[in-house]
Amino acid sequence: MKLAAFSVLVPDYDAAIAFFCQGLGFTLTEDIPQGRKRWVTVSPPEQSLRLVLARADTPAQYAAIGQQGGGRVWLFLQSDDFARDAAKILAAGGVFEENPRHEPYGTVAVWRDPFGNRWDLIQPNHQPPS
């Protein structure tokens, strides 16, 4: 078995596609109409792991947008050029909560996407094996 995908609640499919694809450079891997819903997945460049962009439909789902991690950082985006990718995140509408800090494992900063999800942008000191 392998982890193939996970879902992120969003308020609107097209806004999420714009942020991840036009903003961050992810690839739109699927956009399949299903009546009032769509099956939408995006992937980071050269990766098979997909984010399922799940549009909220109920009040409880809307309340959970940006809170899927319970207020904690729960998404981790690895970079090989922190400054380049931080600029890309800012230009796409992400907001950094802090300045970059240097930890024993690398350079890291917490940021929020336009939907409120908390992420770490991390440039590891040593790139892990693929």
Secondary structure, DSSP 8 states (H G I E B T S, - for coil): ----EEEEEES-HHHHHIIIIIIT--EEEEEEEETTEEEEEEE-TT---EEEEEE--SHHHHHHTT-TTTTS--EEEE-S-HHHHHHHHHHHT-EESS--EEETTEEEEEEE-TT--EEEEEEESS----
